[in-house]
Amino acid sequence: MIKDTSQTFGAILKKLRLDAGIGLRELAKMIGKSPSYMSEIETGHAPPPSAEMILDIAHALGGYKDELLAAASKMDPQLTDYVAHQPEAADFLRKAQEYGFDKEDWQKLEQLAEIALVKRGEK
């Protein structure tokens, strides 16, 4: 997992690609993009790609969806769609932002969600 948030999307992508042992041309071919475009992304000469393309990249690399989306300041399209169709979810996220929820708060909420599923008989 990438922890250094000061790194650019391109630098993080390049590290993950190299760690996976995948060449730039190979990755480009896997996701249907040109090697020159991928190089521009990695060197910071092009902005991070769309969330959908980031998901394709993550799949090609064997994971890292959350790290890559966060590095690009993008959201998973499935989550975006869910929040768009669940006004309560959007309201809750606004409140969480207003209250300044931190990692510990989110962990507690995750535990509460698990308890709620158990009580509903879904876990």
N, C-alpha and C positions, 0 to 999 in steps of 0.2 A: 504494500500500500504506500502511495506517495504521501508524504507528510509536509514537505516543504512547499508552502503555499506561495512563496515568492517566485517560484519557477514559472516560466511561461507555459502555455498549453503546448507549444511546439517542443520545448525542452522535455516536458513530461512524456509526450508522445514518443519522442526519439528514444528516451531511456527505456520505456516499456517495450518498444519495438526491438531494440537491441537486446534487452533482457530475454525476449521471446525468441531470439535468434532468427529474426525475419529481416531480410534485406528491404531497402526502400522500394526497389522495383517490384519485389514480390508482394509487399503490402499493397502498393498501388494497383497491381493487377488483381489482387484478391477483392478489392473494393470497387474496381472499375474506374479508377482515376489515373491521371498521368503521373509518372514519377516526378516530373518537374513541379507539378502542383503540390504533391506531398512534400517535396523538398522546401518549397516556399512556406508551407505551414510549419514545418519543423524549425526553420530558421527565423520564423517570425515575420517573414515578408508577406504573408497572407494571414488574415484573421482565422481564428478557429472555425471549422466548418459547421454545418447545421447539426442539430441534435441527432437527426436521423443518420447522417454520415458518421457521426461519432459512435453511434451504436453499431454501425457496420464495422468500423475500425476495431471497436472493443471485441466484437465477435471474432474478427480475424486474428486478434491477438490472444484470444482465449479468455477474455474477461476484462476487468478494469473499467466497466461501464460507469460506475459511480465516480471514480477518480477522474476519468476523462471529462465527463459532463461537468463536474465541479470545477476542474481546471479551466474549462471554457465558459464558466458561468452560465451554463445551460441546464435545462430541466428535461428529464425523461419525458418524451411525448405522451406516454401512457399516463403519467402522473398529471401532466398538464391537462389532458382530456378528462381525467377523473375529477380534478379540482374544478374544471370549467362546468361540469355537469352536477356537481355537489356543492351548492352554495354554502352549506354548513361547513364543509371542509375549508373553503376559502375564508369564511368568517373566523374559523378556529386558527388558521395560519396567521391572519391579521392580528388576532389577540396574542398569539405566541410571539410575534414580532414586537408588538406593543409592550409586552411584559419582559422582553429581552431574554427569552428562553436560551439556556446554554445546553451543552452536551449532557450534563447531569439531569436537567429537566426532561430532555427528550428520552433519556434512558428510563426515567421513572414513568413517563407516559407510555412507553413501549411495554413496560411491566403491567401497567393498568390495562392496556389493550389486551394483553395475554390473559389476564384475569377475566376480563369481560367475555372473551371467547370461550373460556372454560365454563363460565356461568351460563352461557348460551348453549353449551353442549357441543361446541364446534372444535374443541381441541382435546 
